[in-house]
Amino acid sequence: MLRLLRSSARKIQNAAAAQSHAEQLVPGSNIPVSEFIQRRKNVMLSIFLSDQDLEADKDVIPKSFQANPELPTKYVSLVTGNTLSYMQNDIPNIFRQNPGFRYLSGFLEKDAILLMETTTGSEIKSILFVRNQPDYLIDFEGPSYGNKSLGYFDQIPDWFGVDEVQYLDDFNDYIDQNYVKNIQGGVNEKGVRYGENRKINFFFNQALQDNTYLVSRYIKPFYNDLRTGKNADFVKFSEMDKFIDNHRVIKSQNEMD
């Protein structure tokens, strides 16, 4: 098993090797990391601008855009990748990544979610949530970036140009701590203030057959809680496919080569 793990690790390391350090390519792609970073910035800027009054005073944050005028609205995009589907029983189909997720992340493995957040439209925070692959599945699936034994989980931010990487198992806790419990501020029974008292606009890619599992397992639970809960007035939900598609139709030189 140790020999297999080392061999699998070398395969991933070779796939992710930089073409020198200037224009490192995303593993499995001829597109540099910098281009994926720019794609995410472009899409999030489009989302941000769609909610702004472009004729308003740029030094004043419109009160209609946030619960607390000192805290601008957060724009949070959650892009779900695809899950492996099966012809019948244990016979899998050829895996194809969700096109929107692939365009923004370059990550080709199944069961992953990309989170992007901005309050300004220009500064983007990105987190890639990936599956934690058990060792016993390496023989059947091949090596995965999320396999702890291979030791390349921590390299994902450099290889794919994201700010953080976390395991998919921690997704719901992250959403709960950073958004669900942090939307409407207040004071608890001990007199300690909590929350940010700001509005959050969530954007999702469309739920299709091959990403339905991730949407049902990770997106719908907190979506339903927020949409019907006491903080419903603080949140807004929208689809983001049109923002992705508007940029995907413009091909870069790297895509055409």
N, C-alpha and C positions, 0 to 999 in steps of 0.2 A: 504493500500500500504506500509506503514512504517513497519508493522509487516512482510509483505512478504519480504521486502528488508532485514530486520534483519535476517529472517530465511535463505534467500538465502546466505547472507554474512557468516553465521555460517557454511553452507555447504562447501563453498570454503575454509574457514579458517581451517576446520577439514581436508579437503583433502590435504591441504598444510602443515599440522603440521609436524614439524621435528621429526625424531626418535631419539631424543636427538639432540645434536648440532654437533656431530662429523661427521656423515654420513647422512646428510639431503637428503631425497629422493625427486625427482621431483614429483609434484602432479600427481596422476593417474599412477604412475610408480613404479617399484621396483628397479629402477636404480638411484644411487645418483647423486646429482648435479655435483659433482667433475668429474664424468665420462663424462657427456655432455660437460663440459668445456674442458676436454682432447680431446674429439672427434673433437671439433672445432679447437683446436690447431693442431691436427694431419692433418686434411684436409687442413688447411691454410698453414701449413709447406710444404705439398706436392705440393700445387699450387705454392708457392714461389720457391721451389727447381726446379720445372719444367722449370723455366725461367732463371736459373742461369748457368753460366759456372763454373762447379765444379772444373775445373783445373786452374782457374784464381787465382791471388793473392787475398787472402781473405780480405786484408786490403785496397784493391782498388775497388771502385765501378765501374764496366765497364760502359763506356760512352754510349754504345749502349742500356743500360737499362733505361736511363732517359734523359729528356730534359735538365735538369740542373744537372751536375755531383755532386753538393753538396746536391741534394735532390733525394734520391732513389725512384724508382718506387713504387707506391701504388698498392696493390692488393686488390680489393674489390669484395667480393662475395655476391650476392643477391639471397637468396633461398626463393622461394614463396611457401606458404602452399596452401592447397586446399580450394575451395569454395563449399558450399552446392549445390548439384545438385538436380533436381526434376524429378520425373517420368512423371508427367503431372500437369499443372496448379500449385496448391499449395500443392501438395503431394510430400514431400521430400524423397529422397533416404537416406539410412543410411550413415551418414557422416564417411568418412575414410580419415585420414590425409595423405598428401603427404609423402611417405616413407623417402625421403632424408631430408625433412624439419623436420620430426619427429625424425630422427636419430640425427640431429644436435642440436635440440632445446628441444625436449620432450614436446613441446606445442601442445595440442590436439584440440584447438579450430580453427574454420574456419577463413578465411580472415586474414592472418598474413604473415609478411615478416621478415626474419632474415637477417640482414646485418652484415658482418664480414670484418674487414679491417686489413691489416698488411703491414709494409714496411720492416720488418726484418725476417719474417717467424716464429718468436718465441713470439713476443708480439702481442696479438690479441685484437682488440676492437670489441665488439659485441653489437648490438642494435636490440631489438625485437619490431617491429611495429605491434600493435594489433588493432582490431576493437573497436570502441567506441559504446558499446551496449546501445540503448535507454531503459529507464525504462519500457516502455509499452511492450517490447518484452520479458521481464523476464517470464511472464505467458506462453509464447509459446515456448521459447527456453531454459528456465532455466537460472540460474545465469552465468554471464560471468566475466572473470578477468578484462575485459576492461570497465565494467559498473562503471561509476563515483560514483553513489550513494552507491555502496557496499563498496567502500573505500579500495580495495585491489590492485588497479592499481600500486601503488608505491611499493608493495611487490614483484612484478614480478621479478625484478633483483635478489633478494635473493632466490626466489623459483625456478628460472630457470637458475641461474648462469650467466646472461648476465650483461653487464656493464650499459646499459641504457634500458629504455622502453619508447616508444613514440606511439602516436596514428597514425593509418594508414593514417588518413586525413592529417597528417603533412609530409608524406613520400616525396612527390614531392618537397616540399619546402626544406627539408633537403638535398636531392640530388642536387637540384639546387644551394643552398648556399655552400655546402661543396665540390662539385665535378664539376658540369657544369660551374659555374662561377669562379672556382678556379684552372682550369687546366693550361691555358696559362697566364702567368703573363704579366704585362705591366704597363703603367702609364696612368692615366686618365687625363681628360682635366684640372684638378686642380693640376696636378703634383704629385698626390698620387699614390704610387705603390699598385698594387693589384695582387692577384693570386700567385700561387706557382711555376709556370713554370716547372711542373713535369709530367711525363707520368703516366697514370692510366690504369691498366689492369683490366677490369671487367669480372667477371665470373657469369654465370647464370645456374640454374638447368633447365632441359628441360621443355618446355611448352607442357603440356598434357591437356586432356579434362577438368579435374577437377581444374586446376589452370590457365586456359586460361584467365579468367576474370581478375585476378590480374596482369598477364603478360601484357595484353592489356591496362589495366587502369593505371598501375603504372610503368612498365618497358619500354614498347615500346616508349612512348613519349620522354623520355630523350635519349633513345638508338638511335632513328631516328635523333634527333637533333645533337647528338655528331658524329654519323657516317657520316653525310652528311655536317656538319657545318665546320667552319673555323679551329676548333681544332681537326679535324679528325686524323691528324698525331700524336696527343698526346695520343690517346686512342686505346685500343685493346679490342675485345670482344671474349669470349670463353665460351664453355659449361663446366660445372664442374661435371657433373654426374659421370664421370669415376673416379674422385678423391674421391667422396663419396663412390662409389661402392667398390673401392679397400680396403677401411677400413671397410665397412659394412660386408664384407664376413668373417672378423675375429671377432668371437663372444667372448665377455667377459664372465667371470664367472657369473656376474649378469644377463646377457641375457639368459644363459643356466639354471639358477636356477628356 
